[in-house]
Amino acid sequence: MSAFLSKEEPTCPGWLLSLAQGKKVRVAIARASAASSIAVAQEAAASGLADPILVGEADEIAKLADEAGFDISAVEVHDTNGEEEAGMKAAALCGADDADVLMKGQLHTDVFMKSALNRDNGLRTGSRFVHQFVMLKGDDDPIVISDAAVNVAPDIDTRKDATKSVVEMLRLLKRDPRVAFLSATESPIPSVPSAIEGRQLADWAKAEIPNAAFSGPLATDLILSKEAVDIKGLNDDPVAGRANGIIVPEIVSGNTLFKALAYLSGACAGGLVVGGKVPILLTSRADPASARLASIALASIWANR
């Protein structure tokens, strides 16, 4: 094990679960015919935050549930065959108001997202789909990162939508939004496109989004470290050193940042895709139980906003 990896077990904080209480949602799990998907369904039911709807090969679902000691006699099950049919059925349930949250089970992400984006399933709203990771550590301020999983090279308009959704999420979490636009420098240097765009986005956000603070461009040290802010003389910046929202310029920096916080600091990473009719959960088999629980809690809060 690398000396840089945190040995701290990530946990879903109690304050997040408290915010989600009383907001139970119906979660359609696309292709739940895998042990990891059954575990998620069992956790969702046990948490009291969600009622799972299992979509996939019914015989396999029944077998795996029995092996896990999960009584699904009262659980809604839809029998489908293969990845594509399961994805389409789960998305259609959400589009028809028969489920409140769409969750990825045992199917490839591209198949799953194709189902979510299919106009026939009714999840498109005209807004861009953007992903958020909400990084959680105890009672500390969360940090919401967008976009680390869906948009590879988001243009300015997509990042504007991401900014609006991050501000909304922070307000739902009862936090005062302080959003930074990530780059490699705090100066808008022409040779660094993300720095120029970070300044443009910060100026736009300050003019268009009230009751929130914005700053950009900012490098990672100036986003997270009060000591770095003191040394570099940015003490008057309302975001530097205390950001709770980060808009990244492209997927590699976002993915690296969220994984660094998860693996190096032991943060719990709850994630969801917003911009559609329902929140979408892109869970992974590598996710710890705490991250899956946090994602369900965030989806219930978002769906009931």
C-alpha positions as CSV (number, residue, x, y, z in Angstrom):
1,M,0.0,0.0,0.0
2,S,1.3,3.4,-0.9
3,A,2.3,5.7,1.9
4,F,0.2,8.4,0.3
5,L,-3.0,6.5,0.5
6,S,-5.3,7.3,3.5
7,K,-6.0,4.5,5.9
8,E,-9.1,6.4,7.1
9,E,-12.4,4.6,6.3
10,P,-14.8,7.0,4.5
11,T,-18.1,7.6,6.3
12,C,-21.3,9.2,5.3
13,P,-21.9,12.0,7.8
14,G,-25.0,12.0,10.0
15,W,-25.9,15.6,9.1
16,L,-26.4,14.5,5.4
17,L,-28.6,11.6,6.4
18,S,-30.6,13.9,8.6
19,L,-31.3,16.3,5.7
20,A,-32.5,13.3,3.6
21,Q,-34.8,11.9,6.3
22,G,-38.5,12.1,5.3
23,K,-37.6,12.4,1.6
24,K,-37.9,8.7,0.6
25,V,-37.5,8.1,-3.1
26,R,-38.2,5.2,-5.5
27,V,-34.9,4.2,-7.0
28,A,-34.9,2.2,-10.3
29,I,-31.8,0.2,-10.5
30,A,-30.9,-0.6,-14.1
31,R,-29.8,-4.3,-14.4
32,A,-29.9,-5.2,-10.7
33,S,-29.0,-8.8,-11.6
34,A,-25.6,-8.7,-9.9
35,A,-24.4,-9.1,-6.3
36,S,-23.2,-5.5,-6.1
37,S,-26.6,-4.1,-7.3
38,I,-28.5,-6.3,-4.8
39,A,-26.2,-5.0,-2.1
40,V,-27.0,-1.4,-3.1
41,A,-30.7,-2.2,-3.1
42,Q,-30.5,-3.8,0.3
43,E,-28.6,-0.8,1.7
44,A,-31.2,1.6,0.2
45,A,-34.0,-0.3,1.8
46,A,-32.3,-0.6,5.1
47,S,-31.4,3.1,5.3
48,G,-35.1,4.1,5.1
49,L,-34.1,6.6,2.4
50,A,-35.3,4.7,-0.6
51,D,-37.5,2.0,-2.0
52,P,-35.6,0.0,-4.6
53,I,-37.1,-1.0,-7.9
54,L,-35.1,-3.9,-9.4
55,V,-34.8,-4.1,-13.2
56,G,-33.0,-7.0,-14.8
57,E,-33.1,-10.8,-15.1
58,A,-35.7,-11.7,-12.5
59,D,-34.5,-15.2,-11.9
60,E,-31.0,-14.0,-11.2
61,I,-32.2,-11.2,-9.0
62,A,-34.2,-13.6,-6.9
63,K,-31.2,-15.9,-6.6
64,L,-28.8,-13.2,-5.6
65,A,-31.3,-11.6,-3.1
66,D,-31.8,-15.0,-1.5
67,E,-28.0,-15.5,-1.1
68,A,-27.8,-12.0,0.4
69,G,-30.6,-12.6,2.9
70,F,-32.6,-9.8,1.3
71,D,-36.4,-10.4,1.3
72,I,-37.7,-8.9,-2.0
73,S,-41.2,-10.3,-1.7
74,A,-42.5,-6.7,-1.4
75,V,-40.0,-5.2,-3.8
76,E,-41.0,-4.2,-7.3
77,V,-39.1,-6.3,-9.9
78,H,-39.2,-5.9,-13.7
79,D,-37.9,-8.8,-15.7
80,T,-35.7,-7.8,-18.6
81,N,-33.0,-9.4,-20.8
82,G,-29.6,-7.9,-21.2
83,E,-28.0,-4.4,-20.6
84,E,-29.9,-2.4,-23.2
85,E,-33.4,-3.6,-22.3
86,A,-32.7,-3.1,-18.6
87,G,-31.4,0.5,-19.1
88,M,-34.3,1.5,-21.3
89,K,-36.9,0.0,-18.9
90,A,-35.4,1.7,-15.8
91,A,-35.1,5.1,-17.6
92,A,-38.7,4.7,-18.9
93,L,-40.0,4.1,-15.4
94,C,-38.4,7.4,-14.3
95,G,-39.8,9.2,-17.3
96,A,-43.3,7.9,-16.6
97,D,-43.1,9.1,-12.9
98,D,-43.0,5.5,-11.7
99,A,-39.6,6.1,-10.1
100,D,-37.8,9.1,-8.7
101,V,-34.1,8.2,-9.2
102,L,-32.3,6.3,-11.9
103,M,-29.3,4.2,-10.7
104,K,-26.7,2.3,-12.7
105,G,-26.5,-1.4,-12.0
106,Q,-24.5,-4.1,-13.8
107,L,-24.3,-2.5,-17.2
108,H,-21.8,-0.4,-19.1
109,T,-21.9,3.3,-18.5
110,D,-22.3,4.2,-22.1
111,V,-25.3,1.9,-22.4
112,F,-26.8,3.3,-19.2
113,M,-26.3,6.9,-20.2
114,K,-27.7,6.2,-23.7
115,S,-30.9,5.0,-22.1
116,A,-31.0,8.2,-19.9
117,L,-30.5,10.4,-22.9
118,N,-33.0,8.7,-25.2
119,R,-35.7,11.2,-25.8
120,D,-38.4,8.5,-25.8
121,N,-37.8,7.9,-22.1
122,G,-38.7,11.4,-21.2
123,L,-35.7,12.4,-19.0
124,R,-34.4,15.3,-21.1
125,T,-35.4,18.7,-19.8
126,G,-33.4,21.0,-22.1
127,S,-30.7,21.4,-19.5
128,R,-27.3,19.9,-19.9
129,F,-26.5,16.7,-17.9
130,V,-23.6,17.5,-15.5
131,H,-22.1,15.3,-12.8
132,Q,-21.4,16.3,-9.3
133,F,-19.2,14.7,-6.7
134,V,-20.0,15.9,-3.2
135,M,-16.9,15.2,-1.1
136,L,-17.8,14.7,2.6
137,K,-15.7,14.5,5.8
138,G,-17.5,14.6,9.1
139,D,-19.1,17.9,10.0
140,D,-16.7,19.9,7.8
141,D,-18.0,21.9,4.8
142,P,-18.6,19.6,1.9
143,I,-16.8,20.3,-1.4
144,V,-18.9,19.9,-4.6
145,I,-16.9,19.2,-7.7
146,S,-18.3,19.4,-11.3
147,D,-17.8,17.7,-13.7
148,A,-15.6,14.7,-13.0
149,A,-17.5,11.9,-14.8
150,V,-19.8,12.9,-17.7
151,N,-18.6,15.9,-19.7
152,V,-15.1,15.3,-21.2
153,A,-14.4,18.8,-22.4
154,P,-17.3,21.0,-21.3
155,D,-17.7,24.3,-23.1
156,I,-18.4,27.6,-21.4
157,D,-22.2,27.1,-21.5
158,T,-22.0,23.6,-20.0
159,R,-19.8,25.0,-17.2
160,K,-22.3,27.7,-16.6
161,D,-25.0,25.1,-16.1
162,A,-22.6,23.2,-13.8
163,T,-22.1,26.3,-11.8
164,K,-25.8,26.9,-11.3
165,S,-26.3,23.2,-10.2
166,V,-23.4,23.3,-7.8
167,V,-24.8,26.5,-6.2
168,E,-28.2,24.9,-5.9
169,M,-26.7,21.7,-4.4
170,L,-24.8,23.7,-1.8
171,R,-28.0,25.6,-0.8
172,L,-29.9,22.3,-0.5
173,L,-27.1,21.2,1.9
174,K,-27.7,24.4,3.9
175,R,-24.3,26.0,2.9
176,D,-23.3,29.4,1.7
177,P,-21.9,28.8,-1.8
178,R,-18.3,29.8,-2.4
179,V,-17.4,28.5,-5.9
180,A,-13.9,28.4,-7.4
181,F,-13.1,28.0,-11.1
182,L,-10.1,25.6,-11.3
183,S,-7.0,26.3,-13.3
184,A,-3.2,26.0,-12.8
185,T,-2.8,29.6,-11.8
186,E,-4.6,32.5,-10.2
187,S,-3.7,34.8,-13.1
188,P,-5.6,34.9,-16.5
189,I,-2.6,34.0,-18.6
190,P,-3.3,33.8,-22.3
191,S,-1.2,30.6,-22.7
192,V,-3.5,28.8,-20.2
193,P,-7.0,28.6,-21.7
194,S,-8.6,27.4,-18.4
195,A,-7.3,30.5,-16.7
196,I,-8.8,32.9,-19.2
197,E,-12.1,31.0,-19.1
198,G,-12.0,30.8,-15.3
199,R,-11.9,34.6,-15.2
200,Q,-14.8,34.8,-17.7
201,L,-16.9,32.4,-15.7
202,A,-16.2,34.1,-12.4
203,D,-17.2,37.5,-13.9
204,W,-20.4,35.9,-15.4
205,A,-21.3,34.2,-12.2
206,K,-20.9,37.3,-10.1
207,A,-23.2,39.2,-12.4
208,E,-25.8,36.5,-12.8
209,I,-26.0,34.4,-9.6
210,P,-26.9,36.4,-6.4
211,N,-26.1,35.5,-2.8
212,A,-23.1,33.4,-3.7
213,A,-19.3,34.1,-3.9
214,F,-17.2,33.2,-6.9
215,S,-13.5,33.4,-7.8
216,G,-11.4,32.3,-10.7
217,P,-9.0,31.3,-11.9
218,L,-7.6,29.6,-8.8
219,A,-5.1,26.8,-8.5
220,T,-5.8,23.9,-6.2
221,D,-3.6,25.2,-3.3
222,L,-5.5,28.5,-3.4
223,I,-8.8,26.7,-3.4
224,L,-8.1,24.5,-0.4
225,S,-5.3,26.0,1.7
226,K,-5.7,29.1,3.9
227,E,-1.9,29.0,4.5
228,A,-1.3,29.3,0.7
229,V,-3.8,32.2,0.5
230,D,-1.9,34.0,3.4
231,I,1.5,33.5,1.7
232,K,0.3,34.7,-1.7
233,G,-1.7,37.7,-0.3
234,L,-5.2,36.7,-1.5
235,N,-6.8,37.3,1.9
236,D,-9.5,39.6,0.5
237,D,-10.7,36.9,-1.9
238,P,-14.1,35.6,-0.5
239,V,-13.5,32.1,-1.9
240,A,-9.7,31.4,-1.8
241,G,-8.8,28.9,0.9
242,R,-12.4,28.2,1.8
243,A,-14.2,27.1,-1.4
244,N,-17.0,24.6,-1.1
245,G,-17.7,24.3,-4.8
246,I,-15.2,23.7,-7.7
247,I,-15.9,23.9,-11.4
248,V,-13.2,22.0,-13.3
249,P,-12.2,22.8,-16.9
250,E,-12.2,19.2,-18.2
251,I,-12.8,15.6,-17.0
252,V,-9.1,14.6,-16.3
253,S,-8.6,17.4,-13.7
254,G,-12.0,16.7,-12.1
255,N,-11.5,13.0,-12.0
256,T,-8.0,13.4,-10.5
257,L,-9.2,15.9,-7.9
258,F,-12.1,13.8,-6.7
259,K,-10.1,10.6,-6.5
260,A,-7.2,12.4,-4.7
261,L,-9.6,13.7,-2.1
262,A,-11.2,10.2,-1.7
263,Y,-8.0,8.1,-1.8
264,L,-5.5,10.5,-0.2
265,S,-7.7,12.2,2.5
266,G,-10.3,9.5,3.1
267,A,-13.2,11.7,2.0
268,C,-16.6,10.1,1.2
269,A,-17.6,10.8,-2.4
270,G,-21.3,10.9,-3.1
271,G,-22.1,11.5,-6.7
272,L,-25.1,12.2,-9.0
273,V,-25.9,13.5,-12.5
274,V,-28.3,16.4,-12.5
275,G,-30.0,18.3,-15.4
276,G,-32.5,15.6,-16.2
277,K,-36.0,14.9,-15.0
278,V,-34.6,12.8,-12.2
279,P,-31.2,12.5,-10.5
280,I,-29.0,9.8,-12.0
281,L,-26.6,7.7,-9.9
282,L,-23.5,6.3,-11.6
283,T,-22.4,3.9,-8.9
284,S,-19.4,1.7,-9.3
285,R,-18.5,-1.7,-7.9
286,A,-15.4,-0.1,-6.4
287,D,-17.5,2.4,-4.4
288,P,-17.5,1.8,-0.6
289,A,-20.9,1.4,1.1
290,S,-20.6,4.9,2.6
291,A,-20.4,6.5,-0.9
292,R,-23.4,4.6,-2.2
293,L,-25.4,5.7,0.9
294,A,-24.3,9.3,0.4
295,S,-25.3,9.2,-3.2
296,I,-28.8,7.9,-2.4
297,A,-29.1,10.6,0.3
298,L,-28.1,13.3,-2.1
299,A,-30.4,12.0,-4.8
300,S,-33.3,12.1,-2.4
301,I,-32.5,15.6,-1.3
302,W,-32.2,16.7,-5.0
303,A,-35.4,14.9,-6.1
304,N,-37.4,16.6,-3.3
305,R,-36.1,20.1,-3.8
